[in-house]
């Protein structure tokens, strides 16, 4: 009978994530992670065949953790509530999951994974991206927008606005301040006001 693993996959990924956000992707090696876990390097290879597999799994886990709540908010049948909920989720999730948020905001997947992605993780990454794009398209359709500028206004409200709001704090390694929630909500409402009020000129009245 094999001995139970000393460290779970999440424990290994947590240490990997913290190493990346504190010291940069270049410091992510199997040896460094094993050292921080006080475990032999060989034990990590039973879970992850190599460094890039570990990095890809770390990225996928972060995206999955964020996106599940974000898409749930986008699914609200009231489009304004959906937009406000999704934008607000970026702030609250970033505050509650600081290092996961820092990982996704400060880096791109290509910063972490230097070689080819394992097929299963590449497929999962594409699936998650497709889910996000589909969620945004459904929100745009719920607002009844069709023109490129209108669609951009919707995506700007639920992606760019909250991203810009949390970015300064996360880059400083801090949680977004409490005041961020109200500022994001006010900006999203103002941005989407033309669609709520039925004005299709693209500018709030």
C-alpha positions, -999 to 999 in steps of 0.1 A, spaced: 0 0 0 14 34 -10 18 61 16 -7 90 15 7 121 -1 22 145 25 10 176 6 -22 181 -14 -23 195 -49 -38 227 -35 -10 231 -9 16 227 -37 -2 252 -59 -6 276 -30 32 277 -24 38 280 -61 14 309 -64 29 328 -34 63 323 -48 53 338 -82 35 368 -68 63 376 -43 93 369 -65 82 366 -101 76 337 -125 113 331 -131 117 318 -95 90 291 -100 110 259 -102 103 224 -89 133 227 -67 122 260 -52 87 247 -45 100 216 -29 124 236 -7 95 258 5 74 227 13 104 210 29 98 180 7 121 161 -18 118 174 -53 109 139 -66 77 140 -46 64 169 -67 69 150 -99 44 124 -88 18 152 -91 32 173 -119 55 159 -146 74 192 -149 76 229 -142 53 240 -170 26 215 -160 28 229 -125 26 265 -139 -3 257 -162 -22 240 -134 -16 271 -112 -30 294 -139 -60 273 -146 -69 270 -109 -68 308 -105 -90 314 -135 -115 287 -125 -117 301 -89 -124 336 -102 -146 328 -131 -171 306 -114 -184 335 -93 -181 361 -120 -201 340 -145 -228 333 -118 -232 371 -114 -234 376 -152 -262 351 -153 -286 373 -135 -317 378 -158 -317 416 -151 -288 429 -172 -280 459 -150 -279 437 -119 -258 412 -138 -233 439 -148 -232 454 -113 -228 419 -98 -200 408 -121 -181 441 -117 -185 440 -80 -174 404 -79 -140 414 -93 -135 437 -63 -148 414 -35 -131 383 -49 -98 402 -52 -101 414 -16 -109 379 -3 -83 361 -25 -54 385 -26 -26 363 -40 -49 346 -65 -60 380 -78 -24 392 -79 -14 362 -100 -42 368 -126 -37 406 -127 1 409 -127 9 382 -152 -3 365 -183 -4 328 -188 26 330 -211 46 346 -183 41 314 -163 41 286 -189 71 288 -212 67 256 -232 37 238 -248 7 233 -225 -3 198 -216 -33 189 -238 -58 186 -210 -49 219 -195 -48 236 -228 -83 223 -235 -95 235 -201 -80 270 -207 -98 273 -240 -131 261 -224 -128 287 -196 -121 314 -222 -151 304 -242 -173 305 -211 -162 340 -204 -167 352 -240 -201 335 -240 -211 352 -208 -202 386 -220 -221 381 -253 -252 370 -234 -250 402 -213 -246 423 -244 -276 406 -259 -296 411 -227 -290 449 -231 -301 447 -267 -269 461 -280 -257 452 -315 -232 479 -327 -195 474 -320 -193 506 -299 -222 495 -278 -208 460 -272 -175 476 -262 -193 498 -237 -208 467 -220 -175 448 -219 -158 480 -207 -182 482 -178 -178 447 -166 -141 441 -174 -121 473 -178 -138 493 -150 -133 468 -122 -99 457 -134 -86 493 -134 -102 498 -99 -84 469 -82 -51 472 -101 -33 498 -80 -39 480 -47 -31 446 -61 2 458 -77 11 471 -42 3 437 -27 -27 452 -9 -64 444 -8 -87 469 -26 -100 495 -1 -136 493 10 -144 525 -10 -137 507 -43 -170 488 -43 -191 520 -44 -169 537 -70 -171 507 -93 -209 504 -90 -213 541 -97 -190 539 -128 -208 508 -141 -242 524 -137 -231 556 -154 -214 537 -183 -245 516 -189 -271 543 -184 -277 548 -222 -289 512 -225 -310 513 -193 -326 546 -204 -331 535 -240 -306 561 -254 -285 544 -281 -263 574 -289 -236 559 -266 -234 589 -242 -252 593 -209 -277 621 -209 
